Amino acid sequence: AGHEVRFVTSRWNDGNYMERLHALGLTGQRMDLGSISATMNRSSLWMTWCQLIRLPGLWADYRRFLREQRPERVVHTSWHHLLLLWPFLKPERDWYWIHEVLPDKAHYRAVFARLARRLAGFVPVSEAVGRAVRALRVPGEKVHVVHNGLTDLSAASPGSEKGMGSVRIGIVGQVEPWKGHHHLLSAFAGISSQFP
C-alpha cells in the first residue's frame, strides 16, 4: 500500500522469524528484547536479570533505530517490550497491537492506565480482547478493534461446496486452556452423531 515496513524482533529466539521475513523480502533487525517477570522462580529471575544487564544496549540500539528509520508509526506487540522501551514511547506515534485477554487485576490496571497516556491507542484483535482492555481502565476512545485478516479460503478449498465431502477445521493461534478450544471440541462431540 505504499508504506515501507521495518521489523524489530528479539535476539532471544531461534532466528526462524528473521529468516521468514527475509524470505518475504522484508527488512528486520534483532535487539535484546526480552521481558521482566513478576514471577519469583529461578528461571524467571534469571531471565529478568539477563534483560536488565542488556537494557543499556537495547536502549542504544532502539534509539539508533528511531534516529535512522524515523518511523511515522510504531506498532508494539508485547506489553513487556513496551515496559522496556518506556522512555521512547510517544503518544503521537506508538500503538499496541494486543492479542491476549489480560485479567482485570490491580497491577495490570496500574500499568495499562499509564500506557494509555504514553500510547496513541490499543488495537485488540477481537471484541473480547477489546472488552478486557477497557476493563483495565483504558479509555474507550483509545481502543480500536481490528480483527486479524484472513484470505477467504472457501473458494479455493476443494470440496467446499455443500455436500462435497468432509469438513476440515483448523486452529491458527496459541492453544491455551483460557482460549476455550475445549468448548468447541465438546460442541463438536455433541453434534457429531447428527452428521454421517
Solvent accessible surface area in square Angstrom, and as a share of the most:
residue,aa,sasa,rsa
1,A,140,1.09
2,G,85,0.82
3,H,148,0.66
4,E,134,0.60
5,V,79,0.46
6,R,92,0.33
7,F,57,0.24
8,V,42,0.24
9,T,19,0.11
10,S,19,0.12
11,R,103,0.37
12,W,94,0.33
13,N,65,0.33
14,D,124,0.65
15,G,10,0.10
16,N,68,0.35
17,Y,90,0.34
18,M,18,0.08
19,E,113,0.51
20,R,146,0.53
21,L,8,0.04
22,H,106,0.47
23,A,90,0.70
24,L,135,0.67
25,G,67,0.64
26,L,62,0.31
27,T,64,0.37
28,G,18,0.17
29,Q,66,0.29
30,R,82,0.30
31,M,0,0.00
32,D,20,0.10
33,L,9,0.05
34,G,12,0.12
35,S,18,0.12
36,I,65,0.33
37,S,26,0.16
38,A,94,0.73
39,T,70,0.41
40,M,149,0.67
41,N,73,0.37
42,R,217,0.79
43,S,82,0.53
44,S,16,0.11
45,L,84,0.42
46,W,164,0.58
47,M,67,0.30
48,T,18,0.10
49,W,141,0.50
50,C,22,0.13
51,Q,0,0.00
52,L,80,0.40
53,I,102,0.52
54,R,92,0.33
55,L,31,0.16
56,P,91,0.57
57,G,38,0.36
58,L,1,0.00
59,W,80,0.28
60,A,39,0.30
61,D,25,0.13
62,Y,5,0.02
63,R,122,0.45
64,R,98,0.36
65,F,14,0.06
66,L,25,0.13
67,R,135,0.49
68,E,114,0.51
69,Q,66,0.30
70,R,186,0.68
71,P,35,0.22
72,E,144,0.65
73,R,144,0.52
74,V,19,0.11
75,V,91,0.52
76,H,12,0.06
77,T,71,0.41
78,S,24,0.16
79,W,31,0.11
80,H,58,0.26
81,H,41,0.18
82,L,0,0.00
83,L,60,0.30
84,L,5,0.02
85,L,4,0.02
86,W,67,0.24
87,P,73,0.46
88,F,25,0.11
89,L,6,0.03
90,K,97,0.41
91,P,65,0.41
92,E,114,0.51
93,R,25,0.09
94,D,0,0.00
95,W,61,0.21
96,Y,2,0.01
97,W,73,0.26
98,I,1,0.00
99,H,72,0.32
100,E,50,0.22
101,V,67,0.38
102,L,13,0.07
103,P,60,0.37
104,D,73,0.38
105,K,105,0.45
106,A,67,0.52
107,H,103,0.46
108,Y,33,0.13
109,R,68,0.25
110,A,44,0.34
111,V,35,0.20
112,F,0,0.00
113,A,33,0.25
114,R,120,0.44
115,L,0,0.00
116,A,6,0.04
117,R,159,0.58
118,R,66,0.24
119,L,0,0.00
120,A,26,0.20
121,G,0,0.00
122,F,0,0.00
123,V,25,0.14
124,P,0,0.00
125,V,20,0.11
126,S,34,0.22
127,E,87,0.39
128,A,46,0.36
129,V,7,0.04
130,G,0,0.00
131,R,149,0.54
132,A,14,0.11
133,V,1,0.01
134,R,93,0.34
135,A,39,0.30
136,L,1,0.00
137,R,141,0.51
138,V,4,0.02
139,P,55,0.35
140,G,43,0.42
141,E,135,0.61
142,K,46,0.20
143,V,10,0.06
144,H,82,0.37
145,V,37,0.21
146,V,88,0.50
147,H,115,0.51
148,N,93,0.47
149,G,73,0.70
150,L,152,0.76
151,T,108,0.63
152,D,108,0.56
153,L,119,0.59
154,S,65,0.42
155,A,98,0.76
156,A,84,0.65
157,S,45,0.29
158,P,135,0.85
159,G,29,0.27
160,S,53,0.34
161,E,109,0.49
162,K,203,0.86
163,G,78,0.75
164,M,116,0.52
165,G,66,0.64
166,S,105,0.68
167,V,126,0.73
168,R,228,0.83
169,I,103,0.52
170,G,67,0.64
171,I,82,0.42
172,V,142,0.82
173,G,55,0.53
174,Q,98,0.44
175,V,105,0.60
176,E,59,0.26
177,P,105,0.66
178,W,131,0.46
179,K,79,0.34
180,G,18,0.17
181,H,34,0.15
182,H,98,0.44
183,H,125,0.56
184,L,71,0.35
185,L,112,0.56
186,S,74,0.48
187,A,55,0.42
188,F,71,0.30
189,A,72,0.56
190,G,54,0.52
191,I,78,0.40
192,S,66,0.43
193,S,106,0.69
194,Q,127,0.56
195,F,136,0.57
196,P,182,1.15
